[in-house]
Structures are given as C-alpha cells and as structure tokens.
Amino acid sequence: MAQVSKKKYIYTIDDDCFVAKTPSGDDINALEQHIRNLLTPSTPLFFNTLYDPYAAGADFVRGYPFSLREGCPTAISHGAPPQDSARDELVPVLGSSRASAAHC
C-alpha cells in the first residue's frame, strides 16, 4: 500500500550524505536551498546553463524565448547523487560514460 503525506514538503537524506561547505568552510543550508528551488519556476524546455534567471538581479540570456520565461512549477529538487559502490564497480567494466547512464 502506498503512503501518502499531507505535508507540503518531504525532505529525505541518505545516511551517507554530509553537509556541503562553502569555499570559506561554512555549512551550506541544503534544506533552505531546496525549498527555494521548489518555490522558483523551472524552465525545462529551454535550459539556461549560465545562471539562475530568477535570482535577484539576474535576467534571461539573450535569445531566451519570451513565451517560456514564465516557467512552470517545480515539483522536485534533488542534490547530486554520491558516488556509490554499485557505480564504482561498473566504471572499470563499462567505462565512465556508460556507467553513468546505467546509474540513472
């Protein structure tokens, strides 16, 4: 039977994950950043690789379609997966690009 939560946000973290640090050594508030991501529109049809166009003081890059600037609601915000033993075992066998695809 599936479990359904009535909470607005669900936050999970693996037991082998650690808090990231800023270049100055301060802890990064990952929960705050993920909630900010969830509250910011997503742009899945035309991805801006330079920066977040919704950040304060930022704008969309030249040529970004006006019809897509509104974005759409963000449903999931997740961090980068840690290197795990299953992927580490595949890299020598399949090569790194195929192991990454197999890991997804």
N, C-alpha and C positions, 0 to 999 in steps of 0.2 A: 504494500500500500504506500502510495506517495505521501510525503509530508509536505504540508503547505503552511507557510509562515504568513502571519498577518502584519509583520514588521515592514517598515518602509525600505530598510536596507538590511542585507545579510552580509556579514563580514566573517570570512574564514581565513585561517593562516596555517600552513603546514608546520609541523613541529621541527622541521629542519631549516626553517627560514629565519633570517636575522634582520634586524633593523639596519637599513642603509644609512650611510653617513654623508654629510655634505663635505666638500673639499676642506672645510675648516674643522671637521671632526664632530660636528653636532649631529644628533639623531634627526632623521627625516621623519616627519609625521605622515606615514603612509596612509593611515585612515583618512586624514584630512584631505590628502591629495586625491584619493579615490572618490570621496564624496564630491569634491569639486569637479572631478571628471564626469560623474553621474549627472551633475546639475548643468553641465556645459553641453551644448548641442554637438552632435557628431557630424562628420562630413564624409560618409563612406563612398560617395560616388565620385569625388574629386579630392584626393588626399593632398594636403599641404605638407611637404616634408621639411620645410624650413622652420616653422614655429607654430604655436597655437594662435590662430587668427582671432580667437575670442578673448585672449589675455588682455589685460588692461594696457592701453597704449598701442596695441597691435592692430593690424588691419590685414585684409586678404591680399595675397600676392597679385601682381598684375596678371590679367588674363583669367582670373578665377571667375567662373560664371556667376553673374548676379542672381540667376534663378536658383542657385544652390547655396547661397550664403546664409539662408535661414537655418540650414542644417536639419537634423532630425533628432528625436530624443535618444539619449544614450542609455542602453539597457545594462551593459556590463563594463566594468573597469577591472582589469586584472594586471598584475605585475608579470615580469618576465619569469618563465619557469626556471628553477635552479637546474644546474647540471645534475642529472641523476645517474644512478648506476646502469639503468637499462640503456640509456643513450650512450653512456661511456663505453659500454660493451659493443654497441653497434658501430661506432666510429671507425675502429680499426678494420672491421669486416666490410662495411658498405662505403666508407668514405664519408666525410663530414656532411656534404650536401644531401645525400640520400638518408643519412641517419637523422638529420634534422626533419626531413619530410616524414620519415617513419614515426618520429616522436610526436608530431602534431595530432 
